[in-house]
């Protein structure tokens, strides 16, 4: 009977599909993917969960603004997120959506259980609510308070910076206060439950010691959510609905086979801004259900910009697709995991990204492979031999460095410290490069009596690269295969459980000509490119790029005789707001032969929809998906055939043929045409 593998269950938070995910959001999913890949390579039976949190007032409002039903809106957003994870080669075992029927039914059962056992009661709620955060705040928790002339509080801002509004409504409450002492004791008895440990102090000092308040867990002011059993005017509020995904995805409340196998979770990985919900509300809910708690909740820092947290509203966002399309997936995944120190914030900058690609990947790793393959071809006709009697005085140190790298990499990956794990690998990369300089193969090649020693050097370099390729498998999905292929080592065992420096075939034949796996980047050009893709100060950046468009528009206005168009003053033209937008989806409007509908990324979180009567010229509108176009952004929205159109798509006509005007890929959605 085959030995049963140990299980490992890891989760990301489920993402709120209110806007496009940037590299800060993507970090968590890539980090969990790296850990899942590592555990599989270590012989574990892994279950990796991610998904989307699709209910709530904000979703209802966004859908209404776009003239859509909430389900239609979240279907589109979930499809986009799944596409992104495919681009990032994420190996999740399941993608849960809180609109999944089995999840909604399980949430209702969980809610009713809490009611039946007296953990939930009905009352009245009055307080400050942030739609963007989906969170209630007391006056003392607000970052900024607005007062009228008499000193009365009339509004304010949440710690996130979002505006709050006064809410007064009937609500169901969860008796969090009942479990406060239990949770404090649990923290003491399980010191590694929350990581990094500094987050424990935040939870205790900011929330538990001041007194844990009962939590409002339903709303009556919107409908888009899971209805409370026996009281359907109430919608289950976000945290019971969202947090339950970690158990409903495994079948809790329906088919418990996966739940019995994988629960409790080994790791919930979340951003530091939602640690409170995962380390206070979620443990209490699980305890009330009589279930064991997850083993670890890791609250990682933010990947910030120099001017603070990434945010579309601040205009400092960079998207993962931009980096992957330009620099490749491996470079992007490597950067995300190397740039974020455990427990602290990482800072993204174009300069740092380009430097890490050039120095770590191109200079250090890429050059090590290039030199090794070239020397094996030049000095040994491309042949490698595993063993010979000759050694150099530097062999033992290289071998020990490799052994240390393997042990240290595993230890850091077990602790989910990705940047430190990569640093361990790069110690071997650095040592192997130094080994070349120490042994001087070009000198050995000139002395026939040093032939065996030269062969030993080449084999030691190949062995080092094989170890490096094996170790970086969880982080980079293409480079390890390319390294192994160039060394002629296809079919060798790269299982991390048994990885050793000397586990090497008797002979191997490297490729006749190696190919750089990480080409060196032009620093100035690539820094400028990345800056051009970031949405900060778009209008300023757009001026130079769009100057030609302005000149042509002005020229067209002066050609009344040629065009037959009435001349207008420049101040009239200035009232028209032209913007760059990227088409994210396209389709026909139901019941209309001529109308097409386009969903656009226009630089705002919600995007926009535009209808255009160009179906005759674009019978397959999908050919326009991904294209960057010009739109009139300040037309008053109008409704056609039940669909809302929020602007105009610019097109050109000649001889009865209509062509949509497209712009270069270097232009950023939201950029203004001046």
Number of C-alpha atoms within 10 A of each C-alpha: 3 4 5 9 12 13 17 21 23 24 26 23 23 22 18 20 24 19 16 19 20 17 22 24 19 19 22 23 27 25 22 26 25 25 25 27 21 23 23 20 19 16 15 17 16 21 21 23 26 27 25 23 24 29 26 24 19 20 25 21 17 20 19 14 15 20 18 18 16 19 16 10 20 25 14 14 19 21 10 17 19 16 12 17 16 12 14 22 15 21 19 22 12 14 14 20 24 24 19 11 9 17 26 21 16 21 26 20 17 20 19 17 15 18 16 11 10 11 18 21 16 14 11 11 18 14 14 24 23 21 17 17 15 13 15 22 17 11 16 8 13 20 13 15 17 12 11 9 6 6 8 10 13 13 19 22 21 24 13 12 14 14 19 24 16 15 14 13 14 17 22 24 20 25 20 20 15 14 18 19 12 12 20 16 10 13 15 11 10 11 12 15 20 23 19 17 14 11 18 21 12 13 18 17 11 13 15 18 12 9 13 18 15 15 18 25 21 26 23 15 14 14 17 20 23 23 21 20 16 9 8 12 15 22 25 30 24 21 20 20 26 22 21 21 28 26 20 24 24 23 18 23 18 14 12 14 11 15 19 12 14 19 20 19 22 17 21 23 23 22 19 16 12 11 24 17 15 21 24 20 19 19 19 24 22 16 14 14 13 9 13 12 19 22 17 21 22 25 26 24 20 24 23 20 19 11 9 12 16 22 17 18 12 13 16 21 22 26 16 22 18 16 18 16 11 13 17 15 21 21 24 25 24 23 22 25 23 20 19 23 18 21 19 14 17 21 18 21 16 18 15 14 21 22 17 17 23 21 15 20 22 22 18 18 26 23 20 22 26 19 15 24 27 18 18 26 19 14 18 17 13 19 20 23 17 18 17 11 7 13 16 12 9 14 16 11 12 20 20 13 22 26 17 16 24 23 14 18 22 21 15 17 19 14 14 19 21 25 19 21 25 21 16 23 22 18 14 25 26 15 17 25 19 15 19 18 11 12 17 13 21 14 10 18 18 11 10 10 10 15 17 17 20 27 25 22 25 24 24 24 25 29 23 24 25 25 27 22 22 21 26 20 20 23 27 19 19 15 20 23 16 18 27 21 16 20 26 20 19 14 9 12 14 20 16 19 12 10 17 18 20 15 15 18 15 9 13 18 19 22 17 15 12 19 15 15 19 21 15 17 16 10 15 11 9 17 18 12 14 19 16 18 21 20 23 19 13 20 16 12 19 20 16 11 15 18 13 13 13 13 11 10 12 14 10 14 16 15 13 12 9 8 10 8 12 10 12 11 10 10 8 8 12 10 9 13 15 21 22 26 31 27 22 18 19 21 17 21 20 12 9 12 13 16 19 22 22 25 22 26 24 24 23 16 16 18 22 22 25 24 25 18 16 20 18 13 14 17 14 13 17 15 11 18 16 16 17 25 24 24 26 18 22 14 13 9 14 13 11 12 10 12 17 20 22 24 21 19 20 15 15 10 10 7 5 7 10 14 13 18 15 16 16 11 13 12 22 24 25 24 25 22 22 19
